[in-house]
Amino acid sequence: MNKLLSRSLGRCVGLDVHLEFCQIAICKEGKVFSAGRVPSTPEGMQTLIESLDPNDRVALEVTGSSWEIVRLLEPHVKQVIVVSPGDTGISQARAKTDRLDARTLARLLWSGELEAVWVPPEWVSRMRRRLGRREQLVRARSRVKNELHAVLMRRLKGRPPVSDLFGVKGREWLGSLPEEEDETVQAGLRHIEFLDAEIEQVERLIAKEALESPQVKRLMTVPGVNVICAAIFLAAVGEVRRFKGSRQVVAYLGLDPRVYQSGSSPARGGRISKQGSPQARWALVEAARSVARQPGPMHAFYERLRARKGHNAAIVAVARKLAALFWCMLTRQEDYAHQQPSLTAQKLRRLEVLAGAPTLKGNPTGVWATRERMRHAEKQLAAQAEASYKRSVADWQATIAQGQWKRTRARDTGARIIKALEGQVARQAHKPQTPALRHVIGSRPPTT
């Protein structure tokens, strides 16, 4: 390779990122060599930037600090590639050191064998951080509530006589406990109050950003889908147009079934792959439980699958259907065709209140009765759509059954014809020879 071509291509730099340092390796003209370490600090990244050329390419694996390193390096090099550790084969190597890992990344980048993961834009990263913080806060609150339920179980209190144990009446009922148990309960209640305030703050930030996002509002037109489900889906998927179809989105979220096939045995499906974001799968499954209770085509789809495969498999199938539906709505920029407008308006109003808008509680608006009549009419329309879906499925199944019957009949008719032809051939093969033929065969040649 001449010097001009190598200068235009630049070097390939591999970074093995750690908490305290980054191991560097460089591949130039196909030759790989180590280039030392730099601290994993802004000052260390500045030192690395000063040694890079504008035509250089950098590769690193996904870690907790990889996106900040990408943000610092991108303006100064030709390309920064972030790869998944499972795609490089480094973890399966017999000899695994920091120097060897960096050299492997540089060599794979030079040979063009690295497939970059999608780099999320700023709004996706921000939404992911907020949703992740909300998830941790909700888990901490659930853990404290479970601890208080354990106190009641130890003292044989049984089930509380109120629906909300941590409401006003529930807290009055919790007061009749021994001193040592009451200390635990009071500490837990204070912890729950603190976590409730923190969850309210982060949900307010999520709601403010959701009000400015037409994509979130579009997904909320589906009955049973709230702002948290819509935000989690968008944060996990990001730009939906980077997927060619809904099947790619379903596979990206890990809702596609595994397939097993070997030798002459037929292919059979297994459990879902569970690749991708577990938080997105959880949100879609929880939304599917709510969607399946609403009248409409989704409810009919759930009932049809539950009769054959049970509740759990039907719910996961509805979650998969939701992911495909979301992709279609976002790519076509259309709202849900079977939405209930009054329910959508109610969800958007709650979203505004969650974002900090003043409430109208105590101020009579005179629209409650009208809204109730609208909701009743919309439910009737949804029930009609569900009945239409059931009729379409029944007609489709009848068409398939009729086609299978015709194919079976044609196959049986063909088999009977072939069998008759085979019998005719067999009879002709065993038919006795005619007398004339025997005379010809048995006759002697004429004598001269």
N, C-alpha and C positions, 0 to 999 in steps of 0.2 A: 504493500500500500504506500503510495507516494505521500510526501509530507503535506502537500496541499489538500488532498482528500482527507487525511487524518485530522488536519486542522479544522476542516469544515464539519466533520462528524463530531469532533470533540472527544472528551474522555467519558468513561462510564464509572461512576463513583458509587460504591456500596457502603451503606451506613448500618452498623449493628448498634441499635439504640439501647442504652441502659439508663438507669435512674441517675447515675453520677457521671457517666461519660458516654461517648460515641466512638466506636471503633471504625476506622476508615480504611477502605481498600480501593485501589484504582486499577482499571483495565484500560490500557492504551495500546492500540494496534494489536489487540489480541493477547497481550501479555499482562498478567495480573501481579500486583505487588501491594504490600501493606504500606499504609501511610500514617501510622500512629493513631493517637487519640486526641480528642478535644473534650472539654467538660460539657455536660448537658445543661448549659446555662446560656442566657442571651449573649454574654461575652464570648463564650466558647463558640457559639454559632456565628458570631461576627468574625472570629478568627478563621473559621472554615469558609465563610463567604469570601473573604479576601484572597483565599488561595484557589478559588474556583474561576473558571472561564465562562463567558456567556454561552458557549456551545456545549458545555458539559451537561450530562444527564445524571440524575441522582436517583437511587433506589433504596428504599427502606421498608421494613415490615411494620404492620399495624401494631402500635403500642398506645399506652395512655398519652404520651406526649408527641406522637407522630404528627398530629394535625398542626400543632404549634410550630414544629420544625418545618413542615411544608409551607406554612404561611411565611416564615422567615426566609426560606430559600427560593421560593418560586420567582420573585422579581429579579433574581441574579443569575439564573441558569436557564437552559433551554427547556428542560422538562424535569419534573419531580414525580416519580412513580411510587405509589404506596401499594404493597402487595400483601396478600393474606399469607400468614405463616404456613398454612396447610398446602399452599400451591407451590411452594419452593422446594419441598423435599428436604429442607435443612434439618427438621426435627427427626427424620428417619436415618440420618447419616450416622455411621459408626463412630467417627471422630467429630466431635462438636465443640468448637472453641469460638471465642469472639472473633479472632482473626480469620478462622476458616469460614465463619458465617458471612463476614463482610466480603471476603474474597469470592464466595459463591454468589452473592448478590451481584457483585460487579461483573462476574463472568456471564451470568445468566442475562443481565441487562445488555451486555455487549452482543451476545448471540441472539437477542430478540425473543427469549423464551419466557419473559415475565408478562403476566396479565395484570394490569393495574385494577385496583378496586375503585369504585366510584367515590370521588371526593365531594362530600356534601357542601352546599353553599352555606353562607353565614346564617340565614334564617332557619335552615334545617338544624344546624348545630345548636343554635340558641334554643329552639323548641325541644330538642332532645335533652339538653341539660335541665330545662325546667320540668319536663315530664319525668325525667329520672329522679329529680329531687322530690317531686310529689310522690312518686312510687315509694321511695325510701321513707318518707314521712308517714304515709298510709300504713306501711308495714310496721313501723314503730308503734303507731297507735293501735293496730290490731294486736301486737304483742302485749301491750299494756292491758288492753281489754281482756285478753285471754288470761292474764295473771289475776285479774279481779274475778273472773269466772271461776278460776281455780280456788280462790278463797271461799266462794260460796259453796263449791263442791266439798271442800274440807269440812265446812260447818253444817253440812246437810240442809242447806237452805232451799234447795230445789229450784224450780223455775220461778223467775220473778213474776208477780201479778200484773206487770205493766209491759207494754210493747217495747219501750225504750228504757233499758236499765240505767243509762247514763243521762237521762233527762231529769226534770225536776222531781217528779213522783218517784222515779227509780232511785234517786239519791236519798230521798227520805226513807225509802225502804231499806237502803244499805246502812242506815245509821244504827240499826239494832244488831251490832256485832261486838265481840269481845275487844278489849283495848288493843292487844297486839295486832289483831286482824284489822281493826279500824285504822290503825296507823298505816298499814299497807294500802288500804282502800283510799284513804285521803291523799296519800302520796301519788297513787295511780291517777286519781281524779285531777289533781293539779297537773300532772304530766299530760293527761288527755287534753285539758284546757289549753296548755301551751302548744301542743301539736295541732289542735284545731285551728288556732290562730295562724300558725305557720302554713298549714294547708290552705287556709283561706287566702293568705297573701300570694302564694304561688299560683293558685287557681285564678286569682284576679289578673295576674300578669298573663296567664294563658288565655283568659277570656278577652283581654284587650287586644292581643295579637290575633285572636280568632275573628274578632269583629272586622278586622282589616283584611281578612283573607277570604276572597270569594270561593275558594276551593272548600274551606271548612264549612261555609254556609251551604254550599251545594250538597255536600255529603250529609249534612244534618236534615235534608229534606226526606231522607229515608226514615220511616217510623221506627223508633227503637234505637236510633243512633244519636248519641249525645256529643258534646264538644270534645270530651276526653277521647272517645273512640276515633273521631275524625282527626283530631290532632295527632294521636299516636300513629294512625295509618299514614298520614302525610309525612310525619317525621321519620318513619321507617322507610318509606318508599322514595320520598323526595320528588324528583321530576318523573312523572308517570310516563311521559313520552319517550323516555329512554328504553322502555319495554315495548317489544314488537306486538305483544298480545297479552290477553288476560292470563294465559297459561304461564307466561314468564313471571308475572306478578305473583301468582299462586305458588310457583316453585320458589321464588325469592323469599316468600314469607314462610315456607316450610309446610304448607297445607296440602301439598300433592302427595298421593300415596306412593309407597315404594312398590316396585315390581320385581318379582322373583321368577326366573326361568332358567332352566338348565337342561341340555340334551333334548330329548324328544318330549319331555313333559310340558304341558301347556303353561303359559304365563299366569301367575296369580298375584293379586294385589295384597299388600300388607298394610301396616300402619303408616301414618303420615311421616314425612321425612324429618320434620321439626328442624329444618335449617333456617337460618336467618334470625330475626328478632323474636325472642320469646314474649316480649312485652306486646308486640303487635298481634301475635297469635292469641294471647290472653284477651286483648281488647276486642278482637273480632269474635271470639267465642262468647264472651259476655254479651256483646251486642246481638249475637245470633240468638241467645236465650230470650232477649226482649223482642227481637223481630219475629221470632216464631210464635209469639203470643198475639201479635197484631193481625187483624184480618187482612188478607191479601194473598198474592201469589206465593210469597215466601212461606206463609203458614200452610198453604196447600202442599208446597214442596216438602216441608218438614213432616207433615202428616203422612205423605206418601212414602217417604224413606223410613220413618219410624215404624211403620207397619212391617217393613221387611228387615231392617237392620238394627232397630232399637233406638233409644233416645240419644245416647252419646254419639253414635255414628251419624245420626241425623243432624245433631247440633253442629258437629264439625263440618258436615257437608253444607249446611247453611252458612257457616263462616267462610268456607271456600267460595260459595256463591256470592257472598257479600264482597269479597276481595275482587272477584271478576266484575261485579256490578259497579264498584267504585272506579275501577279502571275505565269502564265504558263511559260512565258519567263524566269523568274528568277529561278524557280524551275528546269526547264529543261536545263537551261544555254544555251539558243538558242536566236539568234537575230530574229527580226520580219521577217516573211517569205516573206512579200510583201513590204519590204523596198525599198527605192530608193537610191542606193549607193552614187551617186553624191550629193544628198541632205544631206545624213548622213555625208559625208566628209566635206561639206560646214558648217554644224552645228558644227562639231568638230573643224574645223579651227577657226570659230568665238569664240568657247570656249577657244582655245589657246590664241587668241588675247585678250580676256577678262581677262585671267589669267596673262597677261603681256608680251606675246610673241611679237616680232617686227612684224609690218605689212609690206606687200609688196605693199602698195599703191604707185603708181608712177613708179614701176618697172615692165615693161611688161614681162609677163610670157608666152604668146602665147597659153594659154590653155582655153581662154574664149570661143572661138567658139566651141572647142571640148566639153567643159562642157555643153554648151547650147544644142548641138546635143544629148549628153548623157541624159540630163534632158528630152528632148522631147521623146526619145526612152523609157525611164523609165516610163514616164507618159502613154505612149501607153501600156506598159506591165501592169501597174496598172489598166488601163481601161479594159484590157482583164481579169484581175483577178476579177474586179467588175462585168463584164458580166458573168463570170463563176459562181460567187456567186448568181447572179440573176437567172440564169438557175437552179442552185441547189435548191434554195428556191422555184422556180416555180414547179419543179418536186416533191419536198417534199410536197408542198401544194396540188398538184394534187393527190399524193398518199394518203394523209390524206382524201381528199374529196372522192376518190374512196372507201377507206375503210369505211368511214361513209355511203356511198351509199349502200355498200354491207351489212353493219350491219342493216341499215334501211330496206332494202329489205328482209333480213332474219327475221327481227322482224315482218314485215308485213305478210310474208308467215306463220310464226309461229302463228300469231294472227288469220289468216284465218283458219288454220288447227284446232286451239283450238275452234274457233267459230263453225266450222262444226261439231266437235266432241260433243260440248255442245248441238247443235241442234239435233244430232242423239240421244243422251241420253235422251233429253226431249221428242222426238217423241216416243222412246221406253217406257218411263214412262207413257205417255198418250195413248198408243195403246190399243184398245179394246181387251177384252179377247176372246180367241178362243172358238167355240162351244163345243169342247171336254172338255175343261177346265171347261166351265159352266156346262156341264153334270156331270162331276165328282163332282164339288162343290155342285150342286143342287141335286144330287142323295141321296137317303136315304140308310142307312145301310141295308143289307139283313136281312129279318126276318127268324127266325128258326121255 
